[in-house]
Amino acid sequence: TVSYGEDHITNGTISVGSKINKKYTNEKGLFIPFANVEVGGSMVRHGISEAYYNSNPSTISYYKSSADGTNIHTNFELGMKANLNNAWNMDLKINQYNNNNDESAQNLSAMFNRRF
């Protein structure tokens, strides 16, 4: 907890996860399928914050965050990397993030490049 005057901010976060991958080699190159999983949570409590801005130092603003509470999240990633013998590299992955505040995000990424 950080305290300054009447302002108190408490924040704690913990996450655990694991990455699983395996290398496969054949006549076409090196292939590495992988999966990542993470589960975590955070706890935030705010007091009333007081601030003023350099443009108008005589005006003091007060703010109380409504974001108090506990946030639980999960993150899952599945993909494959490849280093092909014909000098091409590729990295494909899909990512899914969710939390208990009905927030979610899905990402799909693909990268292809050629070694010269």
Summary of the structure (lengths in Angstrom):
residues: 116
radius of gyration: 22.8
end to end distance: 53.4
largest distance: 72.6
contacts: 267
relative contact order: 0.20
helix: 0%
strand: 80%
